[in-house]
Structure formats: C-alpha cells, structure tokens
Amino acid sequence: MCARTTLTKQTLQEVAAELEAEFAPDDVVLYRPRYNVAPSDMTWIVAHRGDARVLGPSKWGYIAGNRPLINVRGEQVASGGGLRDAFASRRCVLVADGFYEWNAKKEPTWFHRRDGRLLLLGALFQPPRTRSERLPRFVVLTTLPNATVAVVHDRMPVVIGAGELDRWLAGDAAEAATLIASAGVDVLAATPVSTHANSVRNDDPECIRPITDGSRRQGQRELF
C-alpha cells in the first residue's frame, strides 16, 4: 500500500514548472514542503482540464461507502464496479517526490526517484460532495511491486512516467489501463530512514535522513 508520501520542493511554482502545469495564484499560500504527508492531509494533485494540466490542492481519502479510501488495487478499478466511472473520467496523479513503506519491524524505507525528479502516483479524484467541502478528494492506485519495493512490501503505488502523464490524465480508459504496472527497477531508489517518520506528528527533514540498518533508532514510540 501507499499511506505516506513526501513533497519537499520549496515552492509551488517549482512544482508547477517541472509538471508544465497551471495553478491558481491563490493556492501559492497553501503550499509548504512536506516530509510526511498522511491520509486526510491536504496535498497536491494534477488533473486535466480543457487542454491543460492543472495543479491544485486535494484531500487524501476518497469517500466510498461512508469511509475514506486511501489506496485501491489498480487492477480492479479499470474493469470492476465501484470506481469504474472515476477511472473513466476522473484520473489524476498525486504529486510527490517519494513514498514510505515499512517492513515487519516497522522500520521505514523512503522510495524516491533515482534522478531526484517528481514522483507521479496514479490516482482518482472525487469532486467536493457538499457545499461545505472546499477540496476534491483522491485515492491512490496500487499494483504489484517491482524488485526494489518487494524487499519491503507486497504492493506499490502506480508510478506514471512524465512522458506518459497526458496519456494517463486524458487518454481513454483502455489506454490508461495499460499504464497500471510496476515501475521499472531503474526508476526508484530505496533509502532506509529513521523511525522518526513513523509518527504523523513529525514532518521535517529528519524523516528522510538516510541511515544504515545498524543505526536505526530504538525505543521510539511508533505512531501511525
């Protein structure tokens, strides 16, 4: 699964420039670097509107059956019920530069692109359901892990390559379904990090500080 991400770029303008995406000027004040984005948090997605990519804030947790969905198996949404309509017309990407997974000892690994660029995670968005809701919501799609992630976890988020972004956002559903696959083994690097990242209350650069297996911190209270 994917339940924590990072987006450490310093400004929204920097994120938008790499994505070649538009954004609302009023959203600039909402942005800050994040080192431990968790479900129910506000973070950033890109969707297709008209002929443009649009970057905007969204809340992590797609409401289905009165509960928030954080992840959903990508293999199911393209052809199954439930989220089929969302897959056909409301695809987006969660904008990140890394995600965390935990091993059986609850020790985190931060997975990030080897080239340091943004990591675009396949997702579906849900428009605000009531007048009181200001932001759309989203759910991240998962797939089988590649060899890099499989060492830690049996699922990974769907990673959309920069060159495939428009196909994912605006292509037909059958074309988009072909992109639900494990990322190539050369895409991601795996960095063991401190259990400082285990608590959602910690959201600072210490979360992604590389450490060796032998220096993992002991005795910290692990909160999820």
N, C-alpha and C positions, 0 to 999 in steps of 0.2 A: 504494500500500500504506500501511499504518499500522504503524510499528515503534517509535515513541517517543511518549509522552504525558506530560502533567503533571497533577498534582492538588495544588494549592497551598493549599487550605483549611487552616486552622490546627489543627483538631481533628476527630476522628471524629464527635463529637456535632454539629458544624456541618454536616458532610456528610449525616448521617442526617436531620437536621431538614429540610434542603431536599428530600430524597427522600421524606420521610414513611416512613422505613424503620426496622425494628427491627435491633438488633445485639447481639452478646454482650458483656456488660461486660468480660470478659477480653480482648477484642480491642482495647480502647482503648490499651493499652500498645504495640500493634504499629503504630499509626498515626503517621506523620510527614508533613509536607508534602513533596511530591516535585516536582522541576523537570525530571526527565529519566528517566522510567520506561522501561525497556528490556525486550525479551524475556528470559524466565527470571526476571525480578524478581517479587517478591510485590507485588500491588497489590489493588484493591478492585472487587468486582462486586456487583450486585444481582440476586437471583433471586426467584422467587415460591414461597412455602411456606405451605400452608394458605390462609388469607385475607390473608396479609401479604406486604409487600415485606421482604426480608431482605438486609442489607448485611454482607458478610463478606470476608475475605482470600482471594486466589486467586493461582495462579502462571500467568504468561503463557507458554503453549506447550502446546497440546492434542496429545497423543501419538496419532499415526496412522501405521501402518506403521513403527513404531520410530523416528520422528523427530517433533520438535515442530513443529506448525503454528502460525504466528504470525498469518497472515491467510488467508482463503479467500474466493473470489468468492461474494458473497451470491446472485447469480443462479443459482448451481449447487446450493446446498445445499437449497433448498426442494423441488426435484423430482428431483435427482440422487441417486446412491447415496453410499455412504460415510458422510456426516454427516446423512443423512435422518432417522434416528431421533433424533439430537441436536436437529435443528431442530424436530421434532415435540414434544419433551418437555423439552428442556434449554436453552431460550433464557435469556439473561441480558443485562445491559448492563455493559460496562466503564465504571466511573465515572472521569471525567476532567474537567479544565476546559480542555484544549487538546491538540493533537497537532502534531507536526512533520512537514514534508516538505522534501525537498532538491531543488534544481534541478540542472542538468547540471554546474554548477561546485561542487557540494557545499556550497552556501550554504543554510542552513536558514531556513524560514519557520514561524512558530508560528501555527497556526489556532486560534481560540478564539471563543466565543460573543460576539456584539456586546453582549449585555446582562450579561455577566460571570457568568452562572449556570453550573451544572454542564453538562458536555457528556456525553451518554449515548450510548455507542457500541454498536451491536448486536453481540452475541457469543453463543457457545455454550459451555457448560461441560461438563467431564468429571469425574465423581466420582473421588476417590482410587482408584488401581488396585491398590494393595498396602497391607498393614498399615503399612508404613514411611512411606507418603505421608500427610502430615497435611492437605494442602490440595487442593482441586479445581484443575483447570487450565481454561484457556479459550483460545479463538481468536476474533479479531475478523473480522467480515464486512465486505467492501468492495463498492463499487459504482462506477458512473461518476461522475466529478467534476462538481460544479457549476462555474459560471463563475469563482468565486473561487479554487477549488483548481486548476482546469485550467491556470491560468497556470504552475503549478509541477509538477504531477503528473497522470498519466492515470488514477489511481484515488483514491478517498477512502473513509474508513470510513462505514458506515451510521450515520446520526445519528437517534436516536429522540427525538422531542419529549416533553417532560414530560407532556403531555396524552395521549400515545399509549403511555406506559410500561406500563400494565396490559394493554393490547391485545397488546403485544409479549411480555410475560412470561407471560401466562395465556390469551390468546386461542387459537383453533385455528390450525393451521399455515397454512391458506389465508388467513385474516385477517392473520396475521403477515407472510406473504409480500408483501402489498400495501405493507408499510412499508419494503421494500428498494428504496430510491430515493434519488436525490441530495438533499441538503439544499437548502432554498430559498436563493437568493442573498442574502437578507436575514438569514440565521442567523449566518454566520461572518464574522469579520474576519481579515485576513491581516496579520501583523506580521513584517517581516524582523528576524531576530535574529542575534546573534554566532555565529561558528563555535565558540565555547566549548561550544555544545550538541552538537557533533559527537562529542565523547568521552563515552562512557558513565560515565567516572570523574568527570565534572563533574555535580553535582546540587545546584545552588544558584541563587539568584535571577538571577545573571548570565546564565543560559541563556535567560531570556525578556526580557532587557533590550532594548527597541526600539532599532534603529539605522537609519540611512539606508543605501541601497545604496552610496553613496560612502564610507562609513566602515566597511565590513566589514573585519574584521581579516585581515591577510595573514600567511602564514608559520606558522600554527598547524598542528600535526600533527593530521590528521583521522582519528579512530579510530571505527570502527563496531562 
